[in-house]
Amino acid sequence: MRGPSGSRASCRALRLELGYDLAYEDRVGAVPIAIHSGRLLAAWAAKPATPLSLELSVELLANLAAERGSTAVAALRDRRTPVKAAVTWKLNGWLATGLEARARHDSAPAPRPAPPGATFEDGYAPPAEALDVTADLVLIATVP
């Protein structure tokens, strides 16, 4: 797409959100809990060239009340931070490819369940990893 001056047009968008989030965790071998959180999101999208699209988002969720479960977590001490980045390249009118990467950090991850057929000593609950990272290579077909 070309603008009035003949240069390529660039489309950009920035979105900020402030709100509330309710998550329900049904943990393996533990009491299920509801997590009431404050939420802040910043998302940016751009189309610097006709076939190329970029997206980036960062979110912060922080618990508003103390959590009672297998471990107690004070208010504002359970912070979850999901981050997402995506690049999409349009190959033709109906086919595109892209790379998506996601990372999620949890400052108070749920404890790991015991392996099948085993038990942990009373009071011992090994925590899960605080950081989880995934990446996907995608092929997108748009059927007219």
C-alpha atoms as one frame of an Amber mdcrd trajectory, in Angstrom:
protein
   0.000   0.000   0.000   1.374   3.406  -0.929   0.500   6.693   0.672  -0.162
  10.017  -1.116   3.575  10.769  -1.357   4.258   7.397  -3.014   6.002   5.958
   0.071   4.977   2.684   1.675   2.385   3.121   4.388   3.140   1.724   7.841
   0.316   0.737  10.162   1.026   0.753  13.913  -1.144   0.246  16.963  -0.491
   0.462  20.702  -3.026  -0.862  23.187  -2.951  -0.456  26.968  -5.390  -2.235
  29.259  -5.969  -2.088  32.990  -8.373  -4.502  34.618  -9.219  -7.495  36.759
  -8.543 -11.191  36.165  -9.969 -14.262  37.880  -8.054 -17.522  37.504  -9.111
 -20.865  38.948  -6.296 -23.360  39.494  -7.237 -26.989  40.038  -3.853 -28.235
  41.198  -2.949 -31.932  41.109  -2.948 -33.360  44.622  -3.777 -30.011  46.236
  -6.744 -27.840  47.102  -8.079 -25.834  44.108  -7.731 -22.067  44.497  -9.213
 -18.943  42.916  -6.740 -16.145  42.217  -8.121 -12.598  42.012  -5.584 -10.399
  40.215  -5.061  -6.879  39.001  -4.084  -6.849  35.318  -1.959  -4.516  33.199
  -1.371  -5.180  29.484   0.685  -3.366  26.864   0.391  -4.616  23.269   2.012
  -3.256  20.121   1.351  -4.250  16.509   2.949  -2.952  13.334   2.898  -3.624
   9.613   6.138  -2.028   8.380   5.822  -3.562   4.903   2.886  -5.042   3.007
   3.710  -8.749   3.567   5.135  -8.352   7.097   3.290  -8.092  10.447   4.829
  -7.761  13.912   3.166  -8.140  17.316   4.465  -7.854  20.868   2.539  -7.982
  24.139   3.523  -7.919  27.804   1.058  -8.529  30.605   1.405  -8.305  34.381
  -1.015 -10.047  36.722  -0.637  -9.633  40.511  -2.825 -11.299  43.147  -4.991
  -8.840  45.065  -5.590 -11.085  48.100  -3.580 -13.664  50.011  -3.817 -17.170
  48.552  -4.399 -20.221  50.699  -3.486 -23.546  49.166  -0.684 -26.028  49.648
   1.501 -22.946  50.178   0.381 -19.526  51.415   1.174 -16.526  49.210   0.745
 -12.961  50.472  -1.154 -10.331  48.482   0.806  -8.927  45.500   3.419 -11.725
  45.843   1.998 -14.018  43.116   2.970 -12.179  39.952   2.499 -13.753  36.536
   4.071 -12.152  33.476   3.113 -13.545  30.057   5.057 -12.150  27.065   4.219
 -12.894  23.424   6.047 -11.955  20.221   4.969 -12.863  16.681   6.229 -12.230
  13.164   4.001 -13.093  10.184   5.034 -13.020   6.535   2.327 -13.161   3.851
   3.510 -15.440   1.014   0.622 -14.806  -1.364  -3.102 -13.976  -1.294  -4.070
 -17.006   0.796  -0.905 -18.375   2.426   1.284 -16.934   5.194   3.964 -18.212
   7.545   5.005 -16.982  10.937   7.017 -17.468  14.088   5.402 -17.065  17.503
   7.281 -17.090  20.810   5.738 -17.011  24.262   7.300 -16.787  27.710   5.517
 -16.891  31.035   7.094 -16.182  34.395   5.252 -17.105  37.606   6.762 -15.857
  40.863   4.757 -18.422  42.897   4.404 -21.534  40.715   2.185 -24.392  41.848
   4.000 -27.278  43.542   4.816 -30.289  41.360   2.768 -33.436  41.928   4.565
 -36.575  43.044   5.457 -39.059  40.284   2.911 -41.874  39.789   3.215 -44.446
  42.586   5.389 -42.196  44.790   4.751 -39.751  47.623   6.699 -36.853  49.100
   7.461 -36.445  52.789   4.908 -34.409  54.713   5.527 -30.701  54.215   7.705
 -31.153  51.114   6.339 -29.870  47.812   8.917 -29.141  45.086   7.953 -26.037
  43.091   7.388 -26.138  39.364   9.622 -24.106  37.084   9.035 -20.356  37.345
   9.702 -19.763  33.625   7.994 -21.492  30.708   9.028 -20.706  27.109   7.489
 -21.997  23.877   7.932 -21.194  20.202   5.833 -22.190  17.191   6.497 -22.054
  13.470   3.098 -21.676  11.835   1.660 -21.965   8.343  -1.592 -20.034   7.893
  -3.989 -20.788   5.044  -6.944 -18.455   4.437  -9.695 -20.183   2.485 -11.747
 -17.720   0.394
